Amino acid sequence: MTILAETWEYPRIGNNREIKKALKAFFTGKLETDALLQTVPALKNMVKSATVRQQETNAS
């Protein structure tokens, strides 16, 4: 039995595509698992901070 898989595109999450770069580095062996798992929470914090700032600006 042969199973074929195809990835169309990396996710483009982050202003500088941080998740794409982290995944690529991980799959090529240049990034450890712990560093990969730290990338997503760091981006979530960045997005949350930006959202709060935007809401504060809109409320003014």
trRosetta pair geometry for C-beta under 8 A, 3 or more apart (Angstrom, degrees):
i j d omega theta_ij theta_ji phi_ij phi_ji
7 10 7.5 39 154 -67 124 57
9 12 7.9 -23 149 -35 115 95
10 17 7.6 77 108 -172 120 114
10 19 7.5 179 164 110 103 84
10 20 4.0 104 126 -127 134 92
10 23 5.8 177 -141 68 119 137
10 24 6.8 -38 -90 -50 158 97
11 19 5.3 -22 84 100 109 131
11 20 6.2 -151 73 -67 54 81
11 23 7.7 102 35 -9 89 148
12 17 5.4 -52 -146 -108 65 96
12 19 7.9 153 -156 58 6 103
12 20 6.2 7 -101 -41 47 130
13 17 7.3 92 56 -134 36 47
13 18 7.1 -64 100 55 73 80
13 19 4.3 27 61 13 103 135
13 20 7.5 152 36 -26 64 81
13 43 6.3 72 139 168 108 156
14 17 5.6 158 72 -91 100 7
14 18 3.5 -99 156 18 176 94
14 19 5.7 156 -5 -5 118 81
14 20 7.8 -139 44 12 113 85
14 43 5.2 -83 -83 -123 101 125
14 46 7.7 56 -125 73 83 146
15 18 7.8 38 46 -21 59 100
16 21 7.5 -12 126 -9 89 138
17 20 4.1 -26 170 35 104 123
17 21 5.8 109 112 -23 86 93
18 21 5.8 -59 -147 40 31 109
18 22 6.1 30 156 -20 67 109
18 39 6.0 -172 144 -169 106 109
18 42 7.8 -100 143 90 155 112
18 43 5.8 -177 72 -80 135 119
19 22 5.6 -54 -142 38 32 111
19 23 6.2 32 158 -19 66 105
19 39 6.2 142 -100 134 61 126
19 40 6.8 55 -103 -87 109 76
19 43 6.6 -32 -51 -32 99 164
20 23 6.0 -57 -149 37 26 108
20 24 6.3 24 155 -17 63 109
21 24 5.8 -55 -145 38 30 111
21 25 6.2 29 156 -17 65 108
22 25 5.8 -56 -146 39 29 110
22 26 6.2 32 154 -23 64 108
22 31 6.2 -162 -159 153 64 174
22 35 7.4 -154 -146 128 105 88
22 36 5.4 138 164 -125 109 70
22 39 4.2 -14 -94 -78 167 172
23 26 5.6 -54 -146 35 31 113
23 27 6.3 20 161 -12 66 108
23 36 7.3 87 -87 -140 47 115
24 27 6.2 -60 -145 41 27 103
24 28 6.3 13 160 -7 63 113
25 28 6.1 -67 -145 46 27 101
25 30 4.3 -86 -163 77 82 105
25 31 3.7 72 121 -19 108 120
25 36 7.9 -169 81 -84 97 95
26 29 7.9 44 174 -65 28 20
26 30 7.6 -84 -60 58 21 66
26 31 4.5 -61 -74 72 61 110
26 32 8.0 -55 -117 73 81 8
26 33 7.3 82 -140 -92 115 47
26 35 8.0 -170 -84 81 95 95
26 36 4.6 41 -84 -83 136 136
31 35 5.0 -119 -171 84 93 126
31 36 5.6 109 130 -58 120 90
32 35 4.9 93 60 8 80 103
32 36 7.1 -143 98 -6 42 88
33 36 5.6 -57 -151 36 33 113
33 37 6.3 27 156 -15 68 108
34 37 5.9 -59 -148 40 30 108
34 38 6.4 29 154 -20 64 108
35 38 5.7 -56 -148 35 32 112
35 39 7.0 49 151 -38 62 95
36 39 5.8 -42 -160 8 35 117
37 40 6.9 -49 -163 25 39 105
37 41 7.8 26 152 -1 64 105
38 41 6.3 -62 -155 44 43 104
38 42 6.1 44 153 -24 73 112
39 42 5.9 -65 -153 37 27 112
39 43 6.5 24 155 -17 66 108
40 43 5.8 -56 -149 36 32 109
40 44 6.4 34 154 -22 65 104
41 44 5.4 -51 -146 34 37 115
41 45 6.5 39 155 -20 67 101
42 45 5.8 -53 -154 34 32 111
42 46 6.6 33 149 -20 63 105
43 46 5.5 -52 -149 35 37 114
43 47 6.3 34 154 -18 68 105
44 47 5.8 -55 -147 38 31 109
44 48 6.2 33 154 -21 65 108
45 48 5.6 -54 -144 37 30 113
45 49 6.3 31 157 -19 64 106
46 49 5.9 -57 -150 36 28 110
46 50 6.4 25 154 -16 63 109
47 50 5.7 -57 -147 39 31 110
47 51 6.2 33 154 -22 65 107
48 51 5.7 -55 -148 35 29 112
48 52 6.5 29 155 -19 64 105
49 52 5.8 -54 -148 35 31 110
49 53 6.4 30 154 -17 64 107
50 53 5.7 -54 -148 38 32 112
50 54 6.3 33 153 -21 65 107
51 54 5.7 -54 -147 36 30 112
51 55 6.3 30 154 -18 65 106
52 55 5.8 -55 -148 37 30 110
52 56 6.3 30 153 -19 65 106
53 56 5.7 -55 -148 37 31 111
53 57 6.4 31 153 -19 65 106
54 57 5.7 -54 -149 36 31 111
54 58 6.3 28 154 -16 65 108
55 58 5.8 -56 -144 40 31 110
55 59 6.2 32 155 -23 65 108
56 59 5.7 -54 -145 34 29 112
56 60 6.8 37 154 -30 61 102
57 60 5.9 -51 -156 21 32 115
